[in-house]
Amino acid sequence: MKKVMVTLVVGLMTLGLIGCDGNITKQDVGTVGGAVAGGVIGSQFGGGAGNTAATIGGTIVGGYIGNQLTKD
């Protein structure tokens, strides 16, 4: 549960930083949303270092998929 909360907080902080330029696009939101979802899903697998690797991998893959799905 703690990893899920950390992932959500990091995602919201990233979205906040993206918003600093005042131009949040649908693709930005898709990228962050995908990264958060991927991190949460990845954190459900493995144990120890494997769990950390799965969380990081899920975040990267989720961010990429979210970015691609929301491309104009």
C-alpha positions as CSV (number, residue, x, y, z in Angstrom):
1,M,0.0,0.0,0.0
2,K,2.9,2.4,0.8
3,K,4.3,1.9,-2.7
4,V,1.0,2.7,-4.3
5,M,0.7,5.9,-2.4
6,V,4.3,6.9,-3.3
7,T,3.6,6.2,-6.9
8,L,0.4,8.3,-6.9
9,V,2.2,11.2,-5.1
10,V,5.1,11.1,-7.6
11,G,2.6,11.1,-10.5
12,L,0.7,14.1,-9.1
13,M,3.9,16.0,-8.5
14,T,5.0,15.3,-12.1
15,L,1.7,16.5,-13.4
16,G,2.1,19.6,-11.3
17,L,5.5,20.3,-12.7
18,I,4.2,19.8,-16.3
19,G,1.6,22.4,-15.5
20,C,4.2,25.0,-14.6
21,D,4.4,26.1,-18.3
22,G,0.6,26.5,-18.3
23,N,0.1,24.1,-21.2
24,I,-1.0,20.7,-20.0
25,T,-2.0,18.6,-23.0
26,K,-4.0,15.5,-23.2
27,Q,-0.8,13.7,-24.0
28,D,0.9,14.9,-20.8
29,V,-2.0,13.7,-18.7
30,G,-2.0,10.3,-20.6
31,T,1.7,9.9,-20.0
32,V,1.5,10.6,-16.3
33,G,-1.7,8.6,-15.9
34,G,-0.1,5.6,-17.7
35,A,3.0,5.9,-15.6
36,V,1.1,5.9,-12.4
37,A,-1.1,3.0,-13.5
38,G,1.9,1.0,-14.7
39,G,3.8,1.6,-11.5
40,V,0.8,0.5,-9.4
41,I,0.4,-2.7,-11.5
42,G,4.1,-3.4,-11.5
43,S,4.3,-3.1,-7.8
44,Q,2.1,-6.1,-7.4
45,F,4.7,-8.5,-8.8
46,G,8.0,-9.9,-7.4
47,G,9.6,-9.4,-4.0
48,G,12.5,-7.3,-2.8
49,A,14.7,-6.1,-5.7
50,G,12.4,-7.9,-8.1
51,N,9.4,-5.9,-6.9
52,T,11.4,-2.6,-7.3
53,A,12.4,-3.6,-10.8
54,A,8.8,-4.5,-11.7
55,T,7.5,-1.2,-10.3
56,I,10.1,0.8,-12.3
57,G,9.5,-1.2,-15.4
58,G,5.7,-0.8,-15.1
59,T,6.1,2.9,-14.7
60,I,8.2,3.2,-17.8
61,V,6.0,0.9,-19.9
62,G,2.8,2.5,-18.6
63,G,4.1,6.0,-19.3
64,Y,5.0,5.1,-22.9
65,I,1.7,3.4,-23.5
66,G,-0.3,6.3,-22.0
67,N,1.8,8.7,-24.2
68,Q,1.1,6.8,-27.4
69,L,-2.6,6.3,-26.7
70,T,-3.2,10.0,-26.3
71,K,-1.1,11.2,-29.2
72,D,-2.9,13.6,-31.5
